[in-house]
Amino acid sequence: MPTYRVAAPSVIYERFDDELVAINLNTGVYHSLTEIAADAFQLLAEEATPEELSEALTAKYSASAEQILDALTPFLAQLQHEELIAVVENPKSRPPLKLNTNESGLPLTRPSLEAYRDLQSLFLLDPVHEVGEQGWPQPAPNPPEA
């Protein structure tokens, strides 16, 4: 199975309580993810295979890793279609994924991804989203010394 990661830097996201909002800066589409979808997406920031995701999510949801994997498979395809995740060519080694939560035994629901295209043209016109690793705004370069 492939290893996936969030398609940064063209995808940015923020978690707000029970919802995660992800924006694809290349397409201008923003997405809403809740429950298991938000948890899985956050884990993808560390790179993960579908099996690793499902195993980590068993700590919070009352379902087997196989049941979670069955639920995640179409969701991961949807994330790829929306260009929110990318396949990792050379996965990095890391310890097993852990979901940062105290909750457990939550019912498993199908992960879903809501796409909103109503602000798409505004995101694509706004130069603020063209941010490099230095952040925005970027400081002016130092003038040469005399």
PyRosetta script that sets phi, psi and omega in degrees:
from pyrosetta import init, pose_from_sequence

init()
pose = pose_from_sequence("MPTYRVAAPSVIYERFDDELVAINLNTGVYHSLTEIAADAFQLLAEEATPEELSEALTAKYSASAEQILDALTPFLAQLQHEELIAVVENPKSRPPLKLNTNESGLPLTRPSLEAYRDLQSLFLLDPVHEVGEQGWPQPAPNPPEA")
pose.set_psi(1, 145.8)
pose.set_omega(1, -179.1)
pose.set_phi(2, -73.4)
pose.set_psi(2, 162.1)
pose.set_omega(2, 173.2)
pose.set_phi(3, -104.0)
pose.set_psi(3, 135.5)
pose.set_omega(3, -178.7)
pose.set_phi(4, -116.6)
pose.set_psi(4, 160.3)
pose.set_omega(4, 173.8)
pose.set_phi(5, -147.7)
pose.set_psi(5, 160.3)
pose.set_omega(5, 172.7)
pose.set_phi(6, -62.2)
pose.set_psi(6, 137.3)
pose.set_omega(6, -175.0)
pose.set_phi(7, -80.6)
pose.set_psi(7, 55.0)
pose.set_omega(7, 176.6)
pose.set_phi(8, -73.4)
pose.set_psi(8, 150.2)
pose.set_omega(8, 8.1)
pose.set_phi(9, -89.4)
pose.set_psi(9, -0.8)
pose.set_omega(9, -178.3)
pose.set_phi(10, -77.7)
pose.set_psi(10, -10.4)
pose.set_omega(10, 176.8)
pose.set_phi(11, -120.1)
pose.set_psi(11, 125.6)
pose.set_omega(11, 175.1)
pose.set_phi(12, -119.0)
pose.set_psi(12, 155.4)
pose.set_omega(12, -179.3)
pose.set_phi(13, -152.8)
pose.set_psi(13, 160.1)
pose.set_omega(13, 178.2)
pose.set_phi(14, -148.5)
pose.set_psi(14, 140.2)
pose.set_omega(14, 177.5)
pose.set_phi(15, -99.8)
pose.set_psi(15, 131.8)
pose.set_omega(15, 177.3)
pose.set_phi(16, -123.7)
pose.set_psi(16, 100.2)
pose.set_omega(16, -178.2)
pose.set_phi(17, 51.6)
pose.set_psi(17, -107.8)
pose.set_omega(17, -174.8)
pose.set_phi(18, -94.2)
pose.set_psi(18, 2.1)
pose.set_omega(18, -177.1)
pose.set_phi(19, -124.9)
pose.set_psi(19, 143.0)
pose.set_omega(19, 173.0)
pose.set_phi(20, -115.5)
pose.set_psi(20, 131.1)
pose.set_omega(20, 177.9)
pose.set_phi(21, -111.6)
pose.set_psi(21, 125.6)
pose.set_omega(21, 178.8)
pose.set_phi(22, -120.5)
pose.set_psi(22, 137.4)
pose.set_omega(22, 179.9)
pose.set_phi(23, -122.3)
pose.set_psi(23, 127.5)
pose.set_omega(23, 173.1)
pose.set_phi(24, -91.5)
pose.set_psi(24, 107.1)
pose.set_omega(24, -175.7)
pose.set_phi(25, -69.9)
pose.set_psi(25, -19.4)
pose.set_omega(25, 177.8)
pose.set_phi(26, -77.4)
pose.set_psi(26, -32.1)
pose.set_omega(26, -177.1)
pose.set_phi(27, -105.1)
pose.set_psi(27, -19.2)
pose.set_omega(27, -177.8)
pose.set_phi(28, 79.5)
pose.set_psi(28, 9.3)
pose.set_omega(28, -179.2)
pose.set_phi(29, -94.3)
pose.set_psi(29, 134.6)
pose.set_omega(29, 174.2)
pose.set_phi(30, -111.5)
pose.set_psi(30, 153.9)
pose.set_omega(30, -170.5)
pose.set_phi(31, -132.0)
pose.set_psi(31, 148.1)
pose.set_omega(31, 176.1)
pose.set_phi(32, -115.0)
pose.set_psi(32, 130.4)
pose.set_omega(32, 178.1)
pose.set_phi(33, -129.5)
pose.set_psi(33, 137.3)
pose.set_omega(33, 178.3)
pose.set_phi(34, -130.6)
pose.set_psi(34, 167.3)
pose.set_omega(34, 175.6)
pose.set_phi(35, 49.8)
pose.set_psi(35, -127.8)
pose.set_omega(35, -174.3)
pose.set_phi(36, -64.3)
pose.set_psi(36, -30.2)
pose.set_omega(36, 178.2)
pose.set_phi(37, -63.4)
pose.set_psi(37, -43.3)
pose.set_omega(37, 179.0)
pose.set_phi(38, -66.2)
pose.set_psi(38, -42.0)
pose.set_omega(38, 179.4)
pose.set_phi(39, -63.3)
pose.set_psi(39, -45.0)
pose.set_omega(39, -179.7)
pose.set_phi(40, -63.6)
pose.set_psi(40, -42.1)
pose.set_omega(40, -178.9)
pose.set_phi(41, -63.0)
pose.set_psi(41, -42.8)
pose.set_omega(41, 178.8)
pose.set_phi(42, -62.3)
pose.set_psi(42, -38.6)
pose.set_omega(42, 178.0)
pose.set_phi(43, -65.7)
pose.set_psi(43, -29.4)
pose.set_omega(43, 179.7)
pose.set_phi(44, -68.0)
pose.set_psi(44, -14.4)
pose.set_omega(44, 174.4)
pose.set_phi(45, -63.9)
pose.set_psi(45, -23.7)
pose.set_omega(45, -179.9)
pose.set_phi(46, -96.5)
pose.set_psi(46, 2.3)
pose.set_omega(46, -173.3)
pose.set_phi(47, 72.6)
pose.set_psi(47, 134.9)
pose.set_omega(47, -178.9)
pose.set_phi(48, -164.1)
pose.set_psi(48, 151.2)
pose.set_omega(48, 169.3)
pose.set_phi(49, -87.1)
pose.set_psi(49, 161.8)
pose.set_omega(49, 175.8)
pose.set_phi(50, -57.5)
pose.set_psi(50, -36.1)
pose.set_omega(50, 179.1)
pose.set_phi(51, -65.6)
pose.set_psi(51, -42.1)
pose.set_omega(51, 178.5)
pose.set_phi(52, -64.2)
pose.set_psi(52, -40.2)
pose.set_omega(52, 177.3)
pose.set_phi(53, -60.6)
pose.set_psi(53, -50.6)
pose.set_omega(53, -176.3)
pose.set_phi(54, -63.3)
pose.set_psi(54, -37.7)
pose.set_omega(54, 178.4)
pose.set_phi(55, -65.1)
pose.set_psi(55, -44.5)
pose.set_omega(55, 179.9)
pose.set_phi(56, -65.0)
pose.set_psi(56, -36.0)
pose.set_omega(56, -177.0)
pose.set_phi(57, -74.9)
pose.set_psi(57, -14.6)
pose.set_omega(57, 176.7)
pose.set_phi(58, -65.9)
pose.set_psi(58, -19.7)
pose.set_omega(58, 178.6)
pose.set_phi(59, -67.8)
pose.set_psi(59, -24.7)
pose.set_omega(59, -175.8)
pose.set_phi(60, -109.7)
pose.set_psi(60, -30.8)
pose.set_omega(60, -173.2)
pose.set_phi(61, -110.9)
pose.set_psi(61, 142.3)
pose.set_omega(61, -177.1)
pose.set_phi(62, -86.0)
pose.set_psi(62, 74.2)
pose.set_omega(62, 177.6)
pose.set_phi(63, -155.6)
pose.set_psi(63, 158.7)
pose.set_omega(63, 178.3)
pose.set_phi(64, -77.0)
pose.set_psi(64, 163.6)
pose.set_omega(64, 178.1)
pose.set_phi(65, -59.9)
pose.set_psi(65, -35.5)
pose.set_omega(65, 179.6)
pose.set_phi(66, -66.9)
pose.set_psi(66, -42.4)
pose.set_omega(66, 178.6)
pose.set_phi(67, -64.0)
pose.set_psi(67, -42.0)
pose.set_omega(67, 178.8)
pose.set_phi(68, -65.3)
pose.set_psi(68, -41.3)
pose.set_omega(68, 178.4)
pose.set_phi(69, -60.9)
pose.set_psi(69, -42.2)
pose.set_omega(69, 177.2)
pose.set_phi(70, -60.6)
pose.set_psi(70, -38.2)
pose.set_omega(70, 179.4)
pose.set_phi(71, -73.1)
pose.set_psi(71, -34.7)
pose.set_omega(71, -176.8)
pose.set_phi(72, -76.5)
pose.set_psi(72, -27.9)
pose.set_omega(72, -173.2)
pose.set_phi(73, -56.3)
pose.set_psi(73, -52.2)
pose.set_omega(73, 177.9)
pose.set_phi(74, -68.5)
pose.set_psi(74, -29.7)
pose.set_omega(74, 178.0)
pose.set_phi(75, -64.8)
pose.set_psi(75, -44.3)
pose.set_omega(75, 178.7)
pose.set_phi(76, -63.8)
pose.set_psi(76, -36.5)
pose.set_omega(76, 176.4)
pose.set_phi(77, -64.0)
pose.set_psi(77, -38.6)
pose.set_omega(77, 178.0)
pose.set_phi(78, -66.2)
pose.set_psi(78, -41.8)
pose.set_omega(78, 177.2)
pose.set_phi(79, -61.1)
pose.set_psi(79, -40.3)
pose.set_omega(79, 178.5)
pose.set_phi(80, -66.5)
pose.set_psi(80, -42.4)
pose.set_omega(80, 179.7)
pose.set_phi(81, -60.2)
pose.set_psi(81, -38.4)
pose.set_omega(81, 179.5)
pose.set_phi(82, -83.1)
pose.set_psi(82, 2.2)
pose.set_omega(82, 178.8)
pose.set_phi(83, 60.4)
pose.set_psi(83, 35.7)
pose.set_omega(83, 177.7)
pose.set_phi(84, -92.5)
pose.set_psi(84, -23.1)
pose.set_omega(84, 177.1)
pose.set_phi(85, -128.0)
pose.set_psi(85, 159.6)
pose.set_omega(85, 179.7)
pose.set_phi(86, -134.2)
pose.set_psi(86, 154.2)
pose.set_omega(86, 175.6)
pose.set_phi(87, -77.2)
pose.set_psi(87, 136.5)
pose.set_omega(87, 179.7)
pose.set_phi(88, -92.3)
pose.set_psi(88, 122.7)
pose.set_omega(88, -179.3)
pose.set_phi(89, -72.7)
pose.set_psi(89, -45.4)
pose.set_omega(89, -178.5)
pose.set_phi(90, -124.7)
pose.set_psi(90, 86.6)
pose.set_omega(90, -177.5)
pose.set_phi(91, -60.6)
pose.set_psi(91, 142.6)
pose.set_omega(91, 177.5)
pose.set_phi(92, -86.9)
pose.set_psi(92, 151.9)
pose.set_omega(92, 177.4)
pose.set_phi(93, -82.7)
pose.set_psi(93, 142.4)
pose.set_omega(93, -178.9)
pose.set_phi(94, -157.9)
pose.set_psi(94, 164.4)
pose.set_omega(94, 176.4)
pose.set_phi(95, -67.3)
pose.set_psi(95, 166.6)
pose.set_omega(95, 179.1)
pose.set_phi(96, -56.4)
pose.set_psi(96, 146.6)
pose.set_omega(96, 178.9)
pose.set_phi(97, -64.1)
pose.set_psi(97, 142.5)
pose.set_omega(97, 175.3)
pose.set_phi(98, -133.2)
pose.set_psi(98, 132.5)
pose.set_omega(98, 176.1)
pose.set_phi(99, -84.9)
pose.set_psi(99, 126.4)
pose.set_omega(99, -177.5)
pose.set_phi(100, -83.0)
pose.set_psi(100, 87.6)
pose.set_omega(100, -177.8)
pose.set_phi(101, -156.1)
pose.set_psi(101, 155.1)
pose.set_omega(101, 173.0)
pose.set_phi(102, -104.5)
pose.set_psi(102, -6.1)
pose.set_omega(102, -179.3)
pose.set_phi(103, -80.0)
pose.set_psi(103, 150.4)
pose.set_omega(103, 174.8)
pose.set_phi(104, -155.5)
pose.set_psi(104, 161.7)
pose.set_omega(104, 177.0)
pose.set_phi(105, 73.9)
pose.set_psi(105, 17.3)
pose.set_omega(105, 179.2)
pose.set_phi(106, -72.5)
pose.set_psi(106, 146.6)
pose.set_omega(106, 179.1)
pose.set_phi(107, -68.0)
pose.set_psi(107, 144.4)
pose.set_omega(107, 179.2)
pose.set_phi(108, -81.2)
pose.set_psi(108, 125.9)
pose.set_omega(108, 172.8)
pose.set_phi(109, -119.0)
pose.set_psi(109, 157.3)
pose.set_omega(109, 177.9)
pose.set_phi(110, -65.6)
pose.set_psi(110, 128.1)
pose.set_omega(110, 177.1)
pose.set_phi(111, -66.5)
pose.set_psi(111, 140.3)
pose.set_omega(111, 179.8)
pose.set_phi(112, -134.1)
pose.set_psi(112, 156.4)
pose.set_omega(112, -178.1)
pose.set_phi(113, -129.7)
pose.set_psi(113, 115.6)
pose.set_omega(113, 176.9)
pose.set_phi(114, -97.1)
pose.set_psi(114, 125.2)
pose.set_omega(114, 179.4)
pose.set_phi(115, -105.0)
pose.set_psi(115, 134.9)
pose.set_omega(115, 179.3)
pose.set_phi(116, -120.9)
pose.set_psi(116, 121.5)
pose.set_omega(116, -176.8)
pose.set_phi(117, -110.6)
pose.set_psi(117, 7.1)
pose.set_omega(117, -175.7)
pose.set_phi(118, -68.8)
pose.set_psi(118, -25.3)
pose.set_omega(118, 179.2)
pose.set_phi(119, -107.4)
pose.set_psi(119, 11.2)
pose.set_omega(119, -175.1)
pose.set_phi(120, -53.3)
pose.set_psi(120, -47.7)
pose.set_omega(120, -177.8)
pose.set_phi(121, -65.8)
pose.set_psi(121, -33.7)
pose.set_omega(121, 178.3)
pose.set_phi(122, -68.4)
pose.set_psi(122, -42.8)
pose.set_omega(122, 178.6)
pose.set_phi(123, -61.6)
pose.set_psi(123, -39.0)
pose.set_omega(123, -177.2)
pose.set_phi(124, -74.6)
pose.set_psi(124, -24.3)
pose.set_omega(124, 178.5)
pose.set_phi(125, -85.1)
pose.set_psi(125, -26.3)
pose.set_omega(125, -172.9)
pose.set_phi(126, -78.7)
pose.set_psi(126, 117.5)
pose.set_omega(126, -178.8)
pose.set_phi(127, -72.4)
pose.set_psi(127, -9.3)
pose.set_omega(127, -178.2)
pose.set_phi(128, -62.2)
pose.set_psi(128, -32.2)
pose.set_omega(128, -177.6)
pose.set_phi(129, -74.0)
pose.set_psi(129, -7.2)
pose.set_omega(129, 178.4)
pose.set_phi(130, -86.4)
pose.set_psi(130, 71.3)
pose.set_omega(130, -172.7)
pose.set_phi(131, -108.9)
pose.set_psi(131, 132.8)
pose.set_omega(131, 175.1)
pose.set_phi(132, -92.8)
pose.set_psi(132, -170.2)
pose.set_omega(132, -179.4)
pose.set_phi(133, -65.8)
pose.set_psi(133, -20.5)
pose.set_omega(133, -179.8)
pose.set_phi(134, -75.8)
pose.set_psi(134, -13.2)
pose.set_omega(134, -178.3)
pose.set_phi(135, 91.4)
pose.set_psi(135, -171.1)
pose.set_omega(135, -179.1)
pose.set_phi(136, -141.8)
pose.set_psi(136, 140.2)
pose.set_omega(136, -8.5)
pose.set_phi(137, -73.3)
pose.set_psi(137, 158.9)
pose.set_omega(137, 179.1)
pose.set_phi(138, -92.3)
pose.set_psi(138, 135.7)
pose.set_omega(138, 179.8)
pose.set_phi(139, -66.5)
pose.set_psi(139, 149.5)
pose.set_omega(139, 177.2)
pose.set_phi(140, -65.9)
pose.set_psi(140, 145.7)
pose.set_omega(140, 178.4)
pose.set_phi(141, -65.2)
pose.set_psi(141, 151.8)
pose.set_omega(141, 177.8)
pose.set_phi(142, -69.2)
pose.set_psi(142, 136.7)
pose.set_omega(142, 178.0)
pose.set_phi(143, -68.1)
pose.set_psi(143, 152.8)
pose.set_omega(143, 178.5)
pose.set_phi(144, -65.5)
pose.set_psi(144, 146.3)
pose.set_omega(144, 179.1)
pose.set_phi(145, -72.6)
pose.set_psi(145, 143.6)
pose.set_omega(145, -178.9)
pose.set_phi(146, -79.4)
pose.dump_pdb("model.pdb")
